[in-house]
Amino acid sequence: MLNMKTSLTCALVGAGMLAATAGTAADNDQIQIVGSSTVFPFATTVAERFGKSTDFKTPVVESTGSGGGLKLFCEGLGLDTPDITNASRRIKSSEVEKCAANGVTDIVEVKVGYDGIVLANSRETAQMELTLQDIFLALAKNVPDGEGKTQPNPYSTWHDVNPALPDVKIEVMGPPPTSGTRDAFVELAMEGGCKSIDWVKALKKQDKPAYKALCHTIREDGAFIEAGENDNLIVQKLRANPDAFGIFGFSFLDQNDDVVQGALIGGVAPEFELIADGSYPVSRSLFFYVKADHVGKVDGLQEYLAEFTSEKASGEDGYLADKGLIPMPEDERAEWAEKARTLQNLGM
């Protein structure tokens, strides 16, 4: 997709038709979107409806992961860069700084709703009930040794982690480091379980880098398998391997609940209402980011923002709820819709 845009830009230059100055977006007739695999199905749904219900072209949406999308987004302004990037976590200050260094300073942040991160397995086997501590001990690179120190993770089965769990090999497929789902899972599930251990919780005040390294580092010995940014592929692999688990957003569980099921975490199931009211412990916000400099230069960009943030799309009874998006309360949705309408600049 980006190569196509680069070729288009080069052709315009060769013909002496490039209307924009260097570093700015020339007029373009199709919105280009990259980013989060979790937000991807929602953005795709909006894009398809937008293309059918307006005179604008259907936006091109590409799943690159939150980190990968923000990297592309922050490369600069112009036809060879995305107009929007989706993210299943908030943009980092380091990414804002990178954007600014490349001239991307007018960024509009739009929150679209909520999502739960699930640890799912095939319906051909029993549903698992886990604590956050179980998840940490199963997937961390290093774990406490019982004497106030750490050791390389020795656990090979779920039963090793917790005698109440089945004697089944730990095999979890999940997203790569560029994924916002991975970032959120590490912060909410891994760290949540890590800090439930008293001396580790105290370590946060004593040595924050050591605490973060312990709580946020996933094991690399084969128990955790990086499965790329294609969550549908993880679902397919779970069907083929009933003993394995996969990590992905609630929408993929919702769309495939005939073949996979989510583990209970802390006794709470990953269900729409329980994520919406905050009961489910592994929940996060979903966003997209827009280059304000591209509005007016890319056909339909402002109108796409209005569609995505509308009541009919992201409201309580909107069509995105049918796709698994957990809507914001009406007053919160209206607040973010107004920020999108006025192109309010990102404040960190």
C-alpha positions as CSV (number, residue, x, y, z in Angstrom):
1,M,0.0,0.0,0.0
2,L,2.7,2.5,0.9
3,N,4.8,1.5,-2.1
4,M,1.7,2.3,-4.2
5,K,1.5,5.8,-2.7
6,T,5.2,6.3,-3.2
7,S,5.0,5.4,-6.8
8,L,2.1,7.8,-7.2
9,T,4.1,10.6,-5.7
10,C,7.0,9.9,-7.9
11,A,4.8,10.0,-11.0
12,L,3.4,13.4,-10.0
13,V,6.8,14.8,-9.5
14,G,8.0,13.5,-12.9
15,A,5.0,15.2,-14.5
16,G,5.6,18.5,-12.7
17,M,2.2,18.1,-10.9
18,L,3.2,17.8,-7.3
19,A,1.1,20.6,-5.7
20,A,2.4,20.4,-2.1
21,T,5.7,21.7,-0.8
22,A,8.2,19.2,0.5
23,G,7.1,17.5,3.8
24,T,3.4,18.3,3.4
25,A,0.5,16.2,2.0
26,A,-0.6,16.7,-1.5
27,D,-4.2,16.3,-2.4
28,N,-5.1,12.6,-2.2
29,D,-8.4,10.9,-3.0
30,Q,-8.1,7.9,-0.6
31,I,-7.5,7.7,3.1
32,Q,-4.6,5.4,4.2
33,I,-4.9,3.7,7.6
34,V,-2.4,1.4,9.4
35,G,-2.0,0.1,12.9
36,S,-3.5,-2.2,15.5
37,S,-4.8,-5.6,14.6
38,T,-7.3,-5.3,17.4
39,V,-8.8,-2.0,16.0
40,F,-8.4,-3.3,12.4
41,P,-11.9,-5.0,12.2
42,F,-13.6,-1.9,13.5
43,A,-11.7,0.4,11.2
44,T,-12.4,-1.9,8.3
45,T,-16.1,-2.0,9.1
46,V,-16.3,1.8,9.3
47,A,-14.3,2.2,6.1
48,E,-16.5,-0.2,4.1
49,R,-19.7,1.6,5.3
50,F,-18.1,5.0,4.6
51,G,-17.2,3.9,1.1
52,K,-20.8,2.7,0.4
53,S,-22.7,5.5,2.0
54,T,-20.7,8.5,0.7
55,D,-19.1,9.7,-2.6
56,F,-15.6,9.1,-1.2
57,K,-13.4,6.2,-1.9
58,T,-13.3,3.3,0.6
59,P,-10.3,3.9,2.9
60,V,-7.4,1.5,2.7
61,V,-6.8,-0.2,6.1
62,E,-3.7,-2.3,6.8
63,S,-3.0,-4.3,10.0
64,T,0.6,-3.6,11.1
65,G,0.3,-3.7,14.9
66,S,0.1,-0.6,17.1
67,G,3.9,-0.1,17.3
68,G,4.4,-0.7,13.6
69,G,1.6,1.6,12.7
70,L,2.9,4.5,14.9
71,K,6.4,4.0,13.4
72,L,5.0,4.5,9.9
73,F,2.7,7.3,11.0
74,C,5.6,9.2,12.7
75,E,7.9,9.1,9.6
76,G,6.6,12.5,8.4
77,L,3.9,14.2,6.4
78,G,3.0,13.5,2.8
79,L,1.5,11.0,0.4
80,D,4.0,8.3,1.3
81,T,2.9,8.3,5.0
82,P,-0.4,7.1,6.6
83,D,-3.2,9.6,7.4
84,I,-4.4,7.6,10.4
85,T,-2.9,4.9,12.7
86,N,-5.0,2.7,14.9
87,A,-3.7,1.7,18.4
88,S,-4.8,-0.7,21.1
89,R,-2.9,1.4,23.6
90,R,-2.2,5.1,24.0
91,I,0.7,6.6,22.1
92,K,3.9,6.8,24.1
93,S,5.7,10.1,24.8
94,S,8.7,8.7,22.9
95,E,6.5,8.2,19.8
96,V,5.2,11.7,20.1
97,E,8.8,13.0,20.2
98,K,9.7,10.9,17.2
99,C,6.6,12.3,15.3
100,A,7.6,15.9,16.3
101,A,11.2,15.3,15.1
102,N,9.8,14.4,11.6
103,G,7.4,17.4,11.5
104,V,4.2,15.5,12.7
105,T,3.2,17.9,15.4
106,D,-0.6,18.3,14.9
107,I,-1.9,14.9,16.1
108,V,-5.5,14.3,16.9
109,E,-6.1,11.5,19.4
110,V,-9.5,9.7,19.2
111,K,-10.6,7.2,21.8
112,V,-13.2,4.8,20.2
113,G,-14.1,2.4,23.0
114,Y,-12.9,-0.4,25.2
115,D,-11.6,-4.0,24.7
116,G,-10.8,-6.9,26.9
117,I,-7.7,-9.0,26.3
118,V,-8.5,-12.7,26.5
119,L,-6.5,-15.9,27.0
120,A,-8.5,-18.3,24.9
121,N,-8.5,-22.0,24.1
122,S,-10.5,-24.4,22.0
123,R,-14.0,-25.4,23.0
124,E,-12.9,-29.0,22.6
125,T,-11.2,-28.8,26.0
126,A,-12.1,-27.5,29.4
127,Q,-12.4,-23.8,30.2
128,M,-9.5,-22.6,32.3
129,E,-9.9,-20.5,35.4
130,L,-6.7,-18.5,36.1
131,T,-5.5,-15.8,38.5
132,L,-3.2,-13.0,37.3
133,Q,-0.5,-14.6,39.3
134,D,-0.9,-17.9,37.4
135,I,-0.5,-16.0,34.1
136,F,2.6,-14.2,35.3
137,L,4.2,-17.4,36.6
138,A,3.4,-19.3,33.4
139,L,4.8,-16.7,31.0
140,A,7.5,-14.6,32.7
141,K,11.1,-15.1,31.7
142,N,12.2,-15.1,35.4
143,V,10.1,-15.9,38.4
144,P,10.6,-15.6,42.2
145,D,12.4,-18.6,43.7
146,G,10.6,-18.4,47.1
147,E,13.6,-16.8,48.9
148,G,13.3,-13.2,47.8
149,K,15.3,-13.9,44.6
150,T,14.5,-14.8,41.0
151,Q,15.3,-17.8,38.8
152,P,14.8,-18.7,35.1
153,N,11.2,-19.9,34.7
154,P,11.2,-23.6,35.6
155,Y,7.5,-24.3,34.9
156,S,6.7,-26.5,31.9
157,T,3.0,-27.3,32.7
158,W,0.1,-25.3,34.1
159,H,0.0,-27.8,37.0
160,D,3.6,-26.8,37.8
161,V,2.4,-23.2,38.2
162,N,-0.7,-24.1,40.3
163,P,-1.6,-27.6,41.5
164,A,-5.2,-26.8,40.9
165,L,-4.6,-26.5,37.1
166,P,-4.3,-29.3,34.6
167,D,-1.1,-31.2,33.9
168,V,-0.9,-29.7,30.4
169,K,2.1,-28.2,28.7
170,I,2.2,-24.4,28.7
171,E,1.9,-23.3,25.1
172,V,0.6,-19.8,24.5
173,M,0.5,-18.0,21.2
174,G,0.5,-14.2,21.3
175,P,1.4,-11.0,19.5
176,P,4.9,-9.7,18.9
177,P,6.6,-6.7,20.7
178,T,5.2,-4.2,18.1
179,S,1.7,-5.0,19.2
180,G,-0.4,-2.8,21.4
181,T,-2.2,-6.0,22.6
182,R,1.2,-7.3,23.8
183,D,1.9,-4.0,25.6
184,A,-1.4,-4.0,27.3
185,F,-1.3,-7.7,28.2
186,V,2.1,-7.2,29.8
187,E,1.0,-4.2,31.8
188,L,-2.4,-5.5,32.9
189,A,-2.0,-9.3,33.2
190,M,1.7,-9.9,33.7
191,E,2.4,-7.0,35.9
192,G,-0.9,-7.5,37.7
193,G,0.2,-11.0,38.7
194,C,3.8,-10.0,39.4
195,K,2.9,-7.3,41.9
196,S,0.6,-9.7,43.8
197,I,3.8,-11.2,45.2
198,D,4.6,-9.0,48.3
199,W,8.4,-8.6,47.9
200,V,8.1,-7.9,44.2
201,K,5.5,-5.2,44.9
202,A,8.0,-3.6,47.3
203,L,10.7,-3.8,44.6
204,K,8.8,-1.2,42.6
205,K,9.8,1.4,45.1
206,Q,13.3,0.2,45.7
207,D,14.4,-0.5,42.1
208,K,11.9,0.4,39.4
209,P,14.0,-0.8,36.4
210,A,14.5,-4.2,38.1
211,Y,10.8,-4.4,38.9
212,K,9.8,-3.6,35.3
213,A,12.3,-6.1,33.9
214,L,11.0,-8.9,36.1
215,C,7.3,-8.1,35.6
216,H,7.3,-7.2,31.8
217,T,9.7,-9.8,30.3
218,I,8.0,-12.8,28.6
219,R,9.9,-16.1,28.5
220,E,11.7,-17.1,25.3
221,D,12.1,-20.8,25.8
222,G,9.2,-21.9,23.6
223,A,6.3,-21.7,26.1
224,F,5.3,-18.4,24.5
225,I,5.1,-18.4,20.7
226,E,5.0,-15.1,18.8
227,A,2.2,-15.5,16.3
228,G,2.4,-12.3,14.4
229,E,-0.3,-9.6,14.0
230,N,-2.9,-11.9,12.5
231,D,-5.3,-12.8,15.3
232,N,-7.5,-14.9,13.0
233,L,-4.4,-17.1,12.4
234,I,-4.2,-17.7,16.2
235,V,-7.8,-18.7,16.2
236,Q,-7.1,-21.2,13.5
237,K,-4.2,-22.7,15.3
238,L,-6.2,-23.1,18.5
239,R,-8.7,-25.2,16.5
240,A,-5.8,-27.4,15.4
241,N,-4.2,-27.6,18.9
242,P,-6.8,-27.9,21.7
243,D,-4.1,-27.8,24.4
244,A,-2.8,-24.4,23.3
245,F,-3.9,-20.9,24.3
246,G,-4.0,-17.7,22.4
247,I,-3.9,-14.0,23.4
248,F,-6.0,-11.6,21.5
249,G,-8.8,-8.9,21.8
250,F,-12.3,-9.7,22.9
251,S,-13.7,-8.9,19.4
252,F,-11.9,-12.0,18.0
253,L,-13.4,-14.2,20.8
254,D,-16.8,-12.7,20.1
255,Q,-16.6,-13.4,16.4
256,N,-15.3,-17.0,16.9
257,D,-17.1,-18.1,20.1
258,D,-18.4,-21.2,18.4
259,V,-14.8,-22.6,18.3
260,V,-12.9,-20.8,21.1
261,Q,-13.6,-19.8,24.7
262,G,-12.0,-17.3,27.0
263,A,-10.4,-18.3,30.4
264,L,-12.0,-16.8,33.5
265,I,-9.5,-14.5,35.1
266,G,-9.9,-13.8,38.8
267,G,-13.2,-15.6,38.5
268,V,-14.5,-13.2,35.9
269,A,-15.4,-14.2,32.4
270,P,-14.4,-12.1,29.4
271,E,-18.0,-11.0,28.5
272,F,-19.2,-7.8,27.0
273,E,-21.0,-6.4,30.1
274,L,-18.2,-7.4,32.5
275,I,-15.6,-5.6,30.3
276,A,-17.8,-2.6,30.0
277,D,-18.3,-2.2,33.7
278,G,-14.6,-2.8,34.6
279,S,-15.1,-6.1,36.3
280,Y,-12.9,-8.0,33.9
281,P,-9.3,-7.3,35.0
282,V,-7.6,-7.3,31.6
283,S,-9.3,-4.4,29.9
284,R,-7.9,-1.5,27.9
285,S,-8.9,1.5,25.8
286,L,-8.7,1.6,22.0
287,F,-7.6,4.7,20.0
288,F,-6.7,6.0,16.6
289,Y,-4.5,9.0,15.7
290,V,-4.9,11.4,12.8
291,K,-2.6,13.9,11.1
292,A,-4.5,17.2,11.3
293,D,-2.2,18.5,8.5
294,H,-3.8,16.0,6.2
295,V,-7.3,17.1,6.8
296,G,-8.4,19.2,3.8
297,K,-5.7,17.5,1.6
298,V,-7.0,13.9,1.8
299,D,-10.5,13.5,0.5
300,G,-13.1,12.5,3.2
301,L,-10.7,12.5,6.1
302,Q,-12.8,14.8,8.3
303,E,-16.0,12.9,7.3
304,Y,-14.4,9.5,8.2
305,L,-13.7,10.8,11.7
306,A,-17.3,11.9,12.0
307,E,-18.5,8.5,10.9
308,F,-16.3,6.5,13.3
309,T,-17.2,8.7,16.3
310,S,-20.9,8.8,15.5
311,E,-23.6,7.3,17.7
312,K,-24.6,4.9,14.9
313,A,-21.1,3.5,14.7
314,S,-19.5,3.5,18.1
315,G,-22.6,4.2,20.3
316,E,-24.2,1.7,22.7
317,D,-26.3,0.3,19.9
318,G,-24.0,1.1,17.1
319,Y,-22.9,-1.3,14.4
320,L,-19.4,-1.6,15.9
321,A,-20.9,-3.2,19.1
322,D,-22.0,-6.0,16.8
323,K,-18.4,-6.5,15.9
324,G,-17.3,-6.7,19.6
325,L,-16.3,-3.1,20.4
326,I,-17.2,-2.2,24.0
327,P,-18.8,1.2,23.7
328,M,-18.0,4.2,25.9
329,P,-20.7,5.8,28.0
330,E,-22.6,8.3,25.9
331,D,-21.1,11.4,27.6
332,E,-17.6,10.1,27.1
333,R,-18.3,9.2,23.5
334,A,-19.7,12.6,22.8
335,E,-16.6,14.2,24.4
336,W,-14.2,12.3,22.1
337,A,-16.4,12.9,19.1
338,E,-16.1,16.7,19.7
339,K,-12.3,16.4,20.0
340,A,-12.3,14.7,16.6
341,R,-14.7,17.3,15.1
342,T,-12.6,20.2,16.3
343,L,-9.3,18.4,15.5
344,Q,-8.1,19.0,19.1
345,N,-4.3,18.6,19.3
346,L,-3.0,15.7,21.4
347,G,-2.1,16.6,24.9
348,M,0.2,14.3,26.8
